Amino acid sequence: MKNENGDGIFVTPSGEEASIPQPDQTLNLAEGDSLDRSEGEPPIGEEIPEAAKGQGGYSNTPHTSPKINTCIDYLKFRFDVGYGEQPGFFSKLFQVLAVEPEEFGKGGVFNNYLHHIKLGVGAILAYGGTLTINANGQNTTLLELKGQACRRFEDRKWTLDPEGKEKGWDKAITGYWLELLQLVKFEMNGTCTRIDLPTDSLDGFITADDVREKVKTREYTTTMRRLELTDDSEAPELEMTTGQSKSLMGVATVRDSKLSGYTATFGTRKSVQLCIYDKAAEQRLKTGNTDFPSWVRFEVRYYHDAAEQEILPLIKAMEKEEAQKHILQCLATAIDFKEPNTKDVKHRGEAKRWEKWDTLLKGTPKGSAFATVRGSFGIESNMNWLAKEAAKSFARVSMAYGIHPDIIGRLLVEKGCLSLNASDYQMINEYREKIGKRKINDCGPLLYWCMNPETGAIDCPPALEKYFIETKKKRAKASFFED
C-alpha cells in the first residue's frame, strides 16, 4: 500500500497503557478496557502511553523513515466462546498471529478474568470467571494486543513471509493486518471493544509547541467536549452547549510524572478519544531514543460500540489499499485545527483550516469517506447485538413475568424512540437509502404503531411500570408508519 510520498503506513510502533472496565458494565465486564491494570495504577482518563522496548520492527523506531506514519497501535476483541470449550476455535488465531503453543504460559488474574495465556510481549488471551459471562450466559474470551504486540506481530509475519520484500513493507504489513481482522471479525464473529489508530508527524513539520499554542488559543473545532492537559495553566476557555463559558482545566495526574512532554487528551473512554502527545520526549525519557528530535503522535482511540462500528470501515479501507487515507480521515473527523482567526467558538468552524494541518492530512476532509459505510454497519451491528445478546434476556423476562413478548417489545421501542438524536436519524437514513427506502425525520408513526396496534392501545403492565414510567409522559399521536 504505497502512497505518492512513499510514506509508511503500518510502521511506527509504540507501547500502550492498560485501562479499567467502565463502571456501568457490571454483568458484561468482558468488554472492559483492561486486563492487567493493578489497583495502584491510575483510573480512567489518566493516560500513560507506555514505550515499547527492544529493537527491530517491534521497537519504537519506525521501520522506514516516513514523514507521516499511520498504524494500528492497540487492538482488543471479545469472543463469545470460553477458551477450551470448543477445541480448535482459537487454533487459526494462533496460526495467523504466528505464535507457537509451546510459547504459551498460563497464570495471573486480570480484572475479572481468572486465567490468561501469554501470546508474547503485550499480547494475551484472557478467559474464565463468572463476571466475564455475557448477557446470554456464555463464557467469553478476550484478545488484547498492546502497541508492542502489534509491532511484534508485524515483525514475525514479515520475517516468515518469503514474498514480503517483493511486496514491499507497507503492502505486506497491511495484508497481515487484513488477514487478522477478517479472521477475528468474520470467521470468529468477535466484537471489537477497542482499537487505536495513530498518525505520527515525524519530521518537525508540526511540533508539540505548535499543538500547545493551537489548543491554548482554541484554534480548533471538535465535537469532543472533555479536555485534559498535562499543564493546567494552558487550559483554554471553551464555550459549552449550555452557552456558558467554562474553563476545562487540565488535570495534573500520575501521567505527568511518567510522560515527559506535552499531552492533550480530548473525549472519554466511553466512545472516541483523541490523545495528542510529544512522542519524542517520551522516547528520550523511557528508552533514550533520539532518532527523531520531533515526533508528535495524534492517536484516535475507539472504545466499546464506537470500536465495533469502526472496525468494518477499516477492513474495507484495507481491502481497497486505502488504510492510510482512512486513518487520516479518522483524525480529520476527530479534530480540525484552524488558522489564527477572530471568530468566536460558535463560528470557529467557518475559519480556514490550518495550512500545516491540511498538509499533514493531505487535504483529507472529515467524515464523508466512510460515513455511509459506518452508518449502515451501525444498523447491522444493532441487529447482530439484538440477536446475540438481547434475545435470551427478552425470552427470560417474558417467561418470568408471564407477559406477552409483543407488549414488552412495543414498550422497549417506545422507550428507545425517546432517546433518538440527530446522529441516530443520520444512521437510520443512511441505511434506508442503501436499501432503497425514503428518509424519515421523526419517530411519530412508529410510536403510534407501538401504542395503537390493530388490537388496540396497550397499557404498561404494573410489573414493568418502573422501567417505562417516562414513556407515559411523552406519548404522541401520529399516523401509521408507512414506507
PyMOL commands that set and color helices and strands:
alter all, ss='L'
color gray80, all
select helices_A, chain A and resi 29-31+56-58+91-97+101-103+130-132+147-160+164-167+169-187+208-216+232-234+255-258+279-286+304-319+323-334+345-350+355-360+368-401+405-417+422-434+444-451+462-467+469-473
alter helices_A, ss='H'
color red, helices_A
select strands_A, chain A and resi 68-70+74-79+115-118+123-127+141-145+191-201+220-221+227-229+237-239+245-247+263-267+272-278+296-303+336-337
alter strands_A, ss='S'
color yellow, strands_A
deselect
rebuild
show_as cartoon
